[in-house]
């Protein structure tokens, strides 16, 4: 296993949502990722890049272009991008054709880090391992699996990610 540094590009999504008790809704305040990295005890070098804190439902191609530019400019060859799950597959399909010679892994969470039962720690660990083991390319790492950018979709009925060609009844 290599110990190359990993750049963690933060774009928002459920990973970084906080419950606002006054508004009674999930909002963004600051990134949870520095605390998460400490908690999961990742000891390899991690470079943080806070790009934006937005819900992926608000993600546009302008946001995706900023993500692509951040990937292009990153000196590291192993990148993990935290992203909202609703539009993560779209962003992967935006990044994939760029053909960067880097391993880029997008991940997210269905339940915020700050809420009991969150899948954020597991998904982040999966993404870091995928970034270390997979060859250059763009991937989505969710639910203990990794998917190439051109073959992934969110199964909204089950709340999991699947290969794009797999039917909803599978």
C-alpha positions in Angstrom: 0.0 0.0 0.0 1.3 3.4 -0.9 1.4 6.4 1.5 0.9 9.1 -1.2 -0.8 12.2 0.1 -4.5 12.4 -0.6 -6.3 15.7 -1.4 -9.8 15.8 0.2 -11.9 18.2 -1.9 -15.0 19.3 0.1 -18.0 20.4 -1.9 -20.8 20.0 0.7 -23.6 17.5 0.7 -25.0 15.6 3.7 -21.5 15.0 5.0 -21.3 18.6 6.2 -24.9 19.3 7.2 -25.7 20.5 10.7 -29.1 20.5 12.3 -30.1 24.1 13.0 -32.3 23.9 16.1 -33.7 27.4 15.5 -34.8 26.8 11.9 -35.5 23.1 12.4 -33.7 22.2 9.3 -30.3 20.9 8.0 -28.0 23.7 7.0 -24.3 24.3 6.4 -22.1 26.0 9.0 -18.6 24.6 8.5 -17.1 21.4 7.3 -17.1 18.3 9.5 -14.2 16.7 7.6 -11.3 17.8 9.7 -13.0 16.3 12.8 -14.0 13.2 10.8 -10.4 12.6 9.6 -9.2 12.8 13.3 -11.9 10.5 14.5 -11.3 7.8 11.8 -7.5 8.1 12.5 -6.3 8.4 8.9 -2.6 8.7 9.4 -1.5 9.2 5.8 -1.0 12.8 4.7 -4.3 14.6 3.9 -4.6 18.0 2.3 -7.9 19.7 2.7 -9.5 21.9 0.1 -12.8 23.5 1.0 -14.3 24.3 -2.4 -17.9 25.0 -1.5 -20.6 23.9 1.0 -23.8 23.3 -1.0 -26.5 20.7 -1.4 -25.9 18.8 -4.6 -29.5 19.6 -5.7 -28.2 23.1 -6.2 -25.1 21.9 -8.1 -24.7 23.3 -11.6 -22.2 22.7 -14.3 -20.4 25.9 -13.1 -19.9 24.2 -9.8 -18.7 21.1 -11.6 -16.3 23.1 -13.6 -14.8 24.4 -10.4 -14.4 20.8 -9.1 -12.8 19.8 -12.3 -10.4 22.7 -12.1 -9.5 21.8 -8.5 -8.8 18.2 -9.6 -6.7 19.4 -12.5 -4.7 21.8 -10.2 -4.2 19.4 -7.3 -0.5 18.3 -7.0 -1.7 15.0 -5.5 -2.6 12.1 -7.8 -5.1 10.6 -5.3 -8.2 12.7 -4.7 -11.3 12.1 -2.6 -14.3 14.5 -3.2 -17.1 14.7 -0.6 -20.3 15.4 -2.5 -24.1 15.3 -2.0 -25.5 12.0 -3.1 -28.4 13.3 -5.3 -26.1 14.6 -8.0 -22.9 12.7 -7.4 -23.2 10.4 -10.4 -23.7 13.5 -12.6 -20.6 15.1 -11.3 -18.6 11.8 -11.8 -19.9 11.8 -15.5 -18.7 15.4 -15.8 -15.2 14.6 -14.5 -14.6 11.3 -16.1 -14.3 12.4 -19.8 -11.5 14.9 -18.7 -9.2 11.9 -18.6 -7.0 13.3 -15.8 -4.1 10.9 -14.9 -5.3 10.8 -11.2 -7.5 8.5 -9.1 -10.5 10.6 -8.2 -13.1 9.1 -5.9 -16.4 10.8 -5.0 -18.3 9.9 -1.9 -21.1 11.1 0.2 -23.5 10.3 3.0 -27.2 9.6 3.2 -27.3 10.6 6.9 -25.3 13.6 8.2 -22.1 12.9 10.2 -23.6 14.7 13.3 -26.6 12.4 13.4 -26.6 8.9 15.0 -26.4 6.1 12.4 -24.6 8.2 9.8 -22.9 6.3 7.0 -20.4 9.1 6.5 -17.5 7.4 8.4 -17.9 4.1 6.5 -18.2 5.8 3.1 -15.2 8.1 3.7 -13.1 5.1 4.7 -14.2 3.2 1.6 -13.3 6.2 -0.5 -9.8 6.6 0.9 -9.1 2.9 0.4 -10.5 3.1 -3.1 -8.3 6.2 -3.9 -5.2 4.2 -2.7 -6.0 1.0 -4.6 -7.8 1.9 -7.8 -5.9 2.9 -11.0 -6.3 6.4 -12.4 -9.9 7.3 -13.3 -13.0 8.7 -11.7 -15.1 6.6 -9.3 -18.0 6.8 -6.9 -17.5 4.9 -3.6 -20.7 4.3 -1.6 -22.2 1.4 0.4 -18.9 -0.5 0.5 -18.6 -0.6 -3.3 -16.8 1.4 -5.9 -18.2 2.2 -9.3 -16.5 3.6 -12.5 -17.9 7.0 -13.4 -19.7 5.8 -16.5 -21.5 2.9 -14.7 -23.2 4.3 -11.6 -26.6 5.6 -10.5 -28.4 6.3 -7.3 -31.2 4.0 -6.6 -33.6 6.4 -4.9 -36.1 3.7 -3.9 -33.5 1.8 -1.8 -31.2 4.7 -0.9 -28.1 3.0 -2.3 -25.8 3.2 -5.4 -25.8 0.6 -8.1 -24.3 0.0 -11.5 -26.1 2.1 -14.1 -27.3 -0.9 -16.0 -28.7 -2.8 -13.0 -32.4 -2.7 -12.9 -34.3 -1.3 -9.9 -35.8 -4.7 -9.2 -32.4 -6.3 -8.7 
